Amino acid sequence: MTEIRYIVTGMSCGHCVASITEEVSEVSGVSEVSVDLPSNEVTVRGATLDDERVRAAIAEAGYGVAGLATA
Protein backbone atom coordinates (compact mmCIF):
# COMPACT_ATOMS: atom_id res chain seq x y z
CA MET A 1 0.00 0.00 0.00
CA THR A 2 1.24 3.47 -0.91
CA GLU A 3 0.98 6.50 1.37
CA ILE A 4 1.26 10.18 0.45
CA ARG A 5 1.07 12.99 3.02
CA TYR A 6 0.10 16.48 1.89
CA ILE A 7 0.35 19.84 3.63
CA VAL A 8 -3.02 21.47 2.93
CA THR A 9 -3.80 25.18 3.26
CA GLY A 10 -7.08 26.77 4.28
CA MET A 11 -8.37 24.10 6.69
CA SER A 12 -9.83 25.45 9.93
CA CYS A 13 -12.73 23.28 11.13
CA GLY A 14 -14.54 19.95 11.08
CA HIS A 15 -16.39 20.93 7.90
CA CYS A 16 -13.01 21.30 6.17
CA VAL A 17 -12.03 17.81 7.30
CA ALA A 18 -15.32 16.35 6.05
CA SER A 19 -15.10 18.11 2.67
CA ILE A 20 -11.56 16.95 1.98
CA THR A 21 -12.27 13.42 3.17
CA GLU A 22 -15.33 13.17 0.93
CA GLU A 23 -13.64 14.50 -2.22
CA VAL A 24 -10.38 12.56 -1.86
CA SER A 25 -12.21 9.31 -0.98
CA GLU A 26 -13.85 9.42 -4.42
CA VAL A 27 -10.48 9.30 -6.24
CA SER A 28 -9.82 5.94 -7.86
CA GLY A 29 -7.24 3.89 -5.95
CA VAL A 30 -7.74 5.69 -2.62
CA SER A 31 -8.66 3.34 0.21
CA GLU A 32 -8.13 5.61 3.23
CA VAL A 33 -8.01 9.34 3.94
CA SER A 34 -7.05 10.83 7.26
CA VAL A 35 -6.97 14.55 8.02
CA ASP A 36 -4.99 16.04 10.91
CA LEU A 37 -6.37 19.55 11.33
CA PRO A 38 -3.76 20.88 13.84
CA SER A 39 -0.83 19.97 11.55
CA ASN A 40 -2.71 20.71 8.28
CA GLU A 41 -1.77 17.25 7.01
CA VAL A 42 -3.85 14.98 4.83
CA THR A 43 -2.64 11.39 4.61
CA VAL A 44 -3.88 9.32 1.67
CA ARG A 45 -3.38 5.56 1.41
CA GLY A 46 -4.18 3.17 -1.40
CA ALA A 47 -2.89 0.48 -3.69
CA THR A 48 -2.39 2.89 -6.58
CA LEU A 49 -2.42 6.63 -5.96
CA ASP A 50 -2.48 9.31 -8.64
CA ASP A 51 -0.90 12.42 -7.11
CA GLU A 52 -2.46 14.77 -9.68
CA ARG A 53 -5.96 13.41 -9.06
CA VAL A 54 -5.57 13.62 -5.29
CA ARG A 55 -4.37 17.22 -5.58
CA ALA A 56 -7.28 18.00 -7.90
CA ALA A 57 -9.75 16.52 -5.38
CA ILE A 58 -8.29 18.68 -2.60
CA ALA A 59 -8.64 21.72 -4.87
CA GLU A 60 -12.21 20.70 -5.73
CA ALA A 61 -12.99 20.71 -2.01
CA GLY A 62 -11.74 24.32 -1.93
CA TYR A 63 -8.28 23.94 -0.40
CA GLY A 64 -4.69 24.25 -1.57
CA VAL A 65 -1.73 21.90 -1.42
CA ALA A 66 1.38 23.64 -0.11
CA GLY A 67 3.54 20.56 -0.62
CA LEU A 68 4.28 17.09 0.62
CA ALA A 69 4.83 16.34 4.28
CA THR A 70 8.06 14.67 5.25
CA ALA A 71 8.47 11.97 7.88
DADAWO-V689581 format. One record per backbone hydrogen bond with DSSP energy under -1.0 kcal/mol. NH is the residue of the N-H (numbers start at 0). CO is the residue of the C=O. If there is no record, write none. Layout:
# DADAWO-V689581
NH,CO ; NH,CO
This chain:
# DADAWO-V689581
1,45 ; 3,43 ; 5,41 ; 6,66 ; 7,39 ; 8,63 ; 16,12 ; 17,13 ; 18,14 ; 19,15 ; 20,16 ; 21,17 ; 22,18 ; 23,19 ; 24,20 ; 26,23 ; 29,26 ; 30,44 ; 31,44 ; 33,42 ; 35,40 ; 40,35 ; 41,5 ; 42,33 ; 43,3 ; 44,31 ; 45,1 ; 53,49 ; 54,50 ; 55,51 ; 56,52 ; 57,53 ; 58,54 ; 59,55 ; 60,56 ; 61,58 ; 62,57 ; 63,8 ; 65,6 ; 66,6 ; 68,4
